[in-house]
C-alpha cells in the first residue's frame, strides 16, 4: 500500500509539472527571492522595460583573437573593426540609435586584456573610423616615464544608457 501511495504521489507531481502554465500562476506570485541570480538577463526583458532601465545597447569587445563582439554579453551592436592600433570602430544594430545623442560609457575589461596600466575611452568623433561607424573607442597602455602608446591588447565593455 505504501508503494502504491508513493507511486501515485510522484506521478501527480510530474503530471502537475507538465500542466502548469502562465494562466495557473497568480499575478505577483513569483518574487525576486524565488528567481535564481543571473537567470533573467536584458534579453529576457521587453523593449519598454529595457528602455526604462536606461540601457539601449551594450557590448563586450574581446581582443585575444582579434576584435570580436562577444555575442552572449552584447546587444545592440552589429560590428566592430580595428582599422589601426588602438582604434576600434563600432556600429549599432539599431538604426534608431543616434550616436550624436548618446553618452556611452567605456571601461577596460581586465579579464581579456594584457598589461598593467591600461585605458579605454570613447572617441566621440570616431574620425579614424571608416564611413558608417557610429562610435570610436581608443585603447592605450602606459609605462611610467614614457608617453602613452595605442594598444591592441585592451579589451573593453561599452554601455549606451
C-alpha positions in Angstrom: 0.0 0.0 0.0 2.9 2.4 0.8 4.5 1.7 -2.6 1.2 2.5 -4.3 0.8 5.8 -2.4 4.4 6.7 -3.3 3.9 5.9 -7.0 0.7 8.0 -7.1 2.3 11.0 -5.3 5.3 11.0 -7.6 3.1 10.6 -10.7 1.0 13.5 -9.6 4.0 15.8 -9.2 5.3 15.0 -12.7 1.8 15.4 -14.2 1.4 18.8 -12.5 4.9 20.0 -13.7 3.9 19.4 -17.3 0.4 21.0 -17.0 1.1 24.3 -15.0 1.2 27.3 -17.4 1.3 31.1 -17.1 -2.5 31.3 -16.5 -2.1 29.0 -13.5 0.2 31.4 -11.7 -1.3 34.3 -9.8 0.0 37.8 -10.6 2.9 38.8 -8.3 3.2 35.2 -7.0 6.8 34.9 -8.1 9.1 37.2 -6.2 12.7 38.1 -6.8 13.8 35.8 -4.0 12.4 32.9 -6.0 14.4 33.7 -9.1 17.9 32.4 -9.4 20.6 35.2 -9.6 21.6 35.7 -13.2 18.5 33.8 -14.5 17.0 37.0 -16.0 19.1 39.0 -18.5 18.3 42.1 -20.6 17.4 39.8 -23.5 14.5 38.4 -21.3 13.0 41.8 -20.8 10.5 43.6 -23.1 11.9 46.6 -25.0 10.0 49.1 -22.9 11.4 47.6 -19.7 14.9 47.7 -21.1 14.4 51.3 -22.1 13.0 52.1 -18.6 16.3 50.7 -17.2 18.1 53.1 -19.5 20.1 50.5 -21.4 19.9 51.0 -25.2 23.0 48.9 -26.2 25.9 47.2 -24.5 28.9 45.2 -25.8 31.9 43.3 -24.5 34.7 43.6 -27.0 37.3 40.8 -26.8 40.8 41.3 -28.3 42.5 38.0 -27.6 41.6 36.7 -31.1 41.2 40.0 -32.9 38.4 42.5 -32.2 35.3 40.5 -31.5 31.8 41.3 -30.1 31.1 38.7 -27.5 27.5 37.8 -28.6 26.5 36.3 -25.2 27.4 39.6 -23.4 26.3 42.1 -26.0 23.2 43.5 -27.6 22.6 46.5 -29.9 26.0 46.4 -31.7 26.3 44.9 -35.2 30.0 45.2 -35.9 33.4 46.1 -34.5 36.6 46.8 -36.6 40.1 47.9 -35.8 41.5 50.0 -38.7 44.7 50.8 -36.8 46.4 50.0 -33.5 44.3 51.0 -30.5 41.4 52.3 -32.7 38.1 50.4 -32.5 35.1 51.3 -34.7 31.6 50.2 -33.7 28.3 50.1 -35.5 24.9 49.9 -33.8 22.5 47.3 -35.0 19.5 49.6 -34.2 19.3 52.4 -36.8 17.2 54.4 -34.4 20.2 54.9 -32.0 21.8 58.2 -32.8 25.4 58.4 -31.8 25.2 62.2 -31.6 22.6 62.0 -28.8 24.1 59.1 -26.8 26.6 59.2 -23.9 28.3 55.8 -23.9 30.5 54.6 -21.0 33.6 52.6 -21.8 35.7 50.6 -19.3 38.7 48.2 -19.6 37.8 44.5 -19.4 40.7 43.3 -17.4 40.0 39.6 -17.9 40.7 39.7 -21.6 43.4 42.4 -21.6 47.1 42.1 -21.1 49.3 44.7 -19.5 49.0 46.7 -16.3 48.4 50.4 -16.9 45.6 50.3 -19.5 42.9 52.8 -20.7 39.9 52.6 -22.9 37.9 55.7 -23.7 35.2 56.9 -26.1 36.2 58.9 -29.1 33.1 60.8 -30.0 34.3 61.9 -33.4 35.4 58.4 -34.5 37.5 60.4 -37.0 39.8 57.5 -37.8 36.9 55.1 -38.4 35.5 54.3 -41.9 32.2 55.8 -43.0 29.3 54.0 -41.4 30.9 53.6 -38.0 28.7 55.0 -35.1 31.3 55.2 -32.3 35.0 55.1 -31.9 36.9 53.7 -28.9 40.7 54.3 -28.3 42.8 51.9 -26.2 46.2 52.7 -24.7 48.9 51.3 -22.4 51.1 53.4 -20.2 54.6 52.9 -18.9 56.0 55.2 -16.2 58.1 58.0 -17.6 57.2 57.2 -21.2 54.5 58.5 -23.5 51.3 56.5 -23.7 51.0 54.0 -26.6 48.0 52.9 -28.6 47.4 49.2 -27.8 45.5 46.2 -29.3 45.8 44.3 -26.0 43.0 46.2 -24.2 39.5 44.6 -24.2 36.6 46.8 -23.1 33.0 47.0 -22.3 30.8 49.7 -23.7 27.3 50.6 -22.4 24.9 53.0 -24.1 22.4 54.3 -21.5 
